Amino acid sequence: EKIIIGVEIMIKTVIKHDDEYYYDVIRRNLKRIRIEKKVTQDMLGEMTDLSRQYICDIENKNRNKHITISALGRIADALDIPISKLFEDYWL
């Protein structure tokens, strides 16, 4: 005879941060790293085939918040950093 015990599994959605938090992390890291490497927005735009305005929009808190993974990958490659560096939030 088998005894089956019911098991209730609860799945909890955990949202630690909102979108604005992640945009802010990327924005701050991009600007800090770019300046440390003495790369201007114009230079980074040319290195990535992205416009200077797009780079400016990413770095500016009040601008467009649509950043693609592809663009972040190109930026990371141009700055010679792992893409994960753009997501580090050690400074918060």
N, C-alpha and C positions, 0 to 999 in steps of 0.2 A: 504494500500500500504506500503510495506517494503522498506526502504532505506538501502542499504548495503554500508558501507564505507570501502574501502580497507585499510588494515593496513599492513604496511611493517615492518617486524621484522628482525632486523639485529643481527646476532650472531657473536660476536667477540671472537676469541681465544686469551686468555691471557696466555702467558708463562712468568712467573716472574723470574724463575731460570732454569738453565740447569742442566743436570744430575750430572756434576762435582760438582756443588754447594751442592747438597744433599749428595753425597758421602763424601764430606768434612765435612759437619755438623755431619754425623754419625761417621766418623773417629775421629774427635776431641772429640765428646762427649763420645764415647766408651773409648778412651784412658784416658780421664780425670776422668771419673767415676771409671774405673778399678783401676787407681792409687790411687784415694781417698779412695777406699775400700781395698787398699793394696793387690790386687789380681794380680798375675803375668799372663802373657800370657799362660804359661804352666798350671797354676791352672785353668784358665778360660776354656782352652781347655778341661781339664779333667771334669770340672763341666758341660760342655755342650755337651760332646762327639763330639767336633769339634777339629781338629788338631791345635796345636800351630801355625803352618804355616798359617792356614786359619785366625786365629785371627790376626796374624802379617800382613797378606795381607790386611785385612780390615783397620787396623790402619795406614798402610803405604800408603802415597799419590801416590806413583809411581807403586803400585802393582795392582793386579786383582781387578776389580770393579764389580764383580758379587756377590751381597749379597742377599740372599733370606730372605723373611719375616720370614720363619720358623727359620732360623739361628738367626735372630735378636730377635725373641721371646725367643729362648732358652738362648741367652745371657742376655736379660733383666731379665728373670726368675732367672738365676744364680746370677746376681748382685742384685736381689731383688728390681728392679725398674720397673715402668710402661714403656712399650716399647716406649711410646711417649717421654720419656726423651732423647732417642737417636736422636730425630728429632728436639729438641729445638735449635733455632739459636740465642739465646739472646746474645751471645758473639761476634757476627759479627758486 
